Amino acid sequence: MSNALGVTTVVIVGLMVGVEFAVAFVLNRIFAGLPEDAGQLGRAHGGRMLGALMPVWYIGSLVLSAIWAAVAWGDPGTNLIVIAAALLIVSVVMSVVLLVPINNRAKRWTPENRPADWKEQSDRWDRYHYLRVAVIIAAFALLTAALAAG
C-alpha cells in the first residue's frame, strides 16, 4: 500500500511541478513576447483556468503526502516525506497570502479595465511564483528520494 501511495503522490506532485514550471519558464515568456493586449489577455485567461484547478492540486498533493507519511511512519524515508509535506504547506501558504490576491485581480483584467500598474503586479506575481516553484521542486525531490528509500 505504501509503495502505491508513494508512486501516486510522486506522480501527482511531479505533474503539478511540471505545470507550474511551464507557467514560469514557458507560458509567461510566450505571453511577454506577444503584443501587450494579447499577452495580458493570455495571462488573465491562464489565471482563470489554472486558478480553478491549482487549489485542488496543491491541497490534494499535501493530503496525499500526509497520508503517505502516516502509512509509512517508521519506514526509511518517512522523514523526507514529512519535510516535503512541510514544504507543500509553505507553498499553499505562499499561494494564499502572496499569489492568489494578485491572481484574483489579474484574471478579471481586460485592456479596458486593467490598472496602470498591471505590469508591475504581473512581475511581482512572477517573482513569487518563481519562489513557489523552487519550493515545490524541493518537495518533489524529497518525495522522489523517499520513494527510492522505501
N, C-alpha and C positions, 0 to 999 in steps of 0.2 A: 504493500500500500504506500509506504513512504517513498519508494522509488518512482512510482507512477505519479504521485503528488508532486515530487520534486521535478520530474520531467515536465509535467503540465505547468508548474509555476515558472520554470525557466523559459519555456516556450512563450507563455503569455507575457512575461516581463520582457523577454527578448523582442517580441513583436512591438511592444509599446516603445521600447528604446529605439527600434528602427524607425517607427513613425515619427517620434519626437526628434531624432537625429535628422531625418529627411526634412522636417519642417525647418529646423535651424540652419542646415547647411545646403539645402537644395531649393525647397519651395520659396523661402523668403528671399533667396538670391534671385530666383526667377522673377518673383514679384517686383523686386527692386529694379530689375532690368526692363520692366515694362513701362510704357508711358504712365505718368503719375496717377491718373484716374483709374486706369486698368489695374495697376499694382495695388492701389488702395482697396479697390473693389474685390480683388482676389484675396487679399488678407482678410477683409470683412467676411467674405463667403467661407474661407477656411476657418475663421473664428467661430462662425455659427455651426458649421458642420462638426469640427473637432471639439468645439466647446460642449456639444451634446454627448459626444462619445467618450471623451477622455476621463471625465469624473468616474464613470463606471469602471473604466480600465484601471485607473490608479487605485481606486478603493478595492477593486477585485484582486489586483496584484498584491496589495497589502494583506487582504484577508487570506489569500492562498498562502502567502509567506508565513503568516501567523499560524495557520492550521498545520502547515508543514513543520514548523518549529515545534509545535505541540506534539505532533505524531512522532517526530524523530528525536524528541527530547532524550538526551544522554548518548545519542549516536555520534560518531565522528562528524564534524562539520556543523553541528547544531548551532554553535556559537556564530558561525558565518551567516547562517540563516537569520539569526536574531539581529545581528548587525545590519544585514541587508534590509530586514523589516524596519529597523530604526531609520535607515536612510530613506526608505519609502515613505515613512511618516514625515520626515523632513520635506520630501518632495510634495506631499499633499499639503502640508502647512505653507510651503512656498507658493504653491499654486493658489490656494485660497487667499492668502494675505497679499501676495505681490502680483501675480499674473491675472487672476480672474477679474479683479476690478478693472484693469486696463482692457482686457478682452471683452468684458460686458459693455464697455463704451464703444470700442472699436468695431464690434460686429454690427453695430447699427449705423455706422458712418457711411455716407454717400458723398460724392463730390460736392453736393449742395449743402450738406449739413455738418461736415467734418470741422473740427476746431482748427484754429490757426496752428496749434502746436501738435497736430496729429503725427507728424514725422518724429518729433521728439518722444511722444508717447509710444510710438511703434518701436523706436530704438531702445527705449527703456524696457519694453516687453521683451525684445530680443536679448538684451543683456541678462535679464532674469532667467529667460528660457535657456540660454547657454549654461548658466549655473545649474539649473534644474536638470538639464541633460547630463551634465557631469555627475550629478548625484545619482541619477537612475542608472547610468552606465556602471558606476561603482557598485550599486546594489545588484545589478545583473551579474557582474563579475564575481561577486561574493556568492550569489546563488549558484552560479555555474561551478565554482570551486567546491561548494558544499555538496553538490550533486556528485562531483568526481570523488569527493572524500567518503561519501556514503557507500 
